[in-house]
Amino acid sequence: MQQEIGMKSKSTLLLLVFVLSFTNSAFAYLDPGSGSYILQMLIAGILGSLYAIKLYWAKIVNFFKGNSSTEDDSLEDSDDE
């Protein structure tokens, strides 16, 4: 049963790649507003990720060091904002 599901998903993926590789040109137009929006979303995603890393940096470091301290002073300071 497990092999049958894997085989179906592989054949579906292969069919999807095959269909998408033979599409016609769309002749679509991206105006400057669309490009600006895409750039804005990209910058917002990067800055949001950097802020999340900054916010949880002590927990990330403790996770990789193997420390299991639940009390982080650096996180308590940033919660006041």
N, C-alpha and C positions, 0 to 999 in steps of 0.2 A: 504494500500500500504506500509506504514512504517513497519507494523508488518511482512509483507511478505519479505521485504528486511532483516530485523533482523533475521528472521527464516532461510533465505538462507545463511546468513553469519555464523550463529551458526552451521548449518548442514555442511557447507564447512569446518569450523574449526574442527568439530568433525571428519569428514572424514580424514582430514589432520593428526590429532593426531593419528587416528587409523592406517593409512597407515605407518606413521613414526615409530610407536611403534613395528611393525612387520618386520623391515628391517633385512637383513642378515649382518653379520660382513663384513667390508670392507677390513680388513687385510692391512690397510694403514700404511705407514711408514713416520714418521716425523723425518727428519735428523736434526742435530744440527743447521744448517743454518736456517731452518724453525722456530725452537724454538727461536733462537736468533732474528729473524725478528718479531715474535709475541711479544717477550719481549720488543723489541725496540719500536714497535707501542704502546704498553701499557704505557711505560714510557713517550713517546712523548705526548700521549693524556693527561696523568695526569699533566705533566709539562705545556702543553698548556692551560689546564683548570685553573691551579693555576695562570699562568701569566694573563689570561683574568680576573680572579677575582681580582688580584692585580691592574690591569689597571683600572677597573671600580669600585673599592671598595667604593669610595666616593658616587657614584651614587646609589650603592646597599644600603648603609647605609641610604642615604637620602630618598630612596624609602620606606624603612620600617619604618623610623621615621615620614614620612609624609611631609617632607620638599620638597618644589618645587623649590629650587634654581638651576638655570641653569649654574651658574658660579662656577666651582670647581678649586681651586688653585692646588690641588694635580694632577689633570689630565693635567693641562697646563705644569707642570714640566716634566711629563713623555713623553710628545709629542716631546720634544727636541732631544731625542735619535735617 
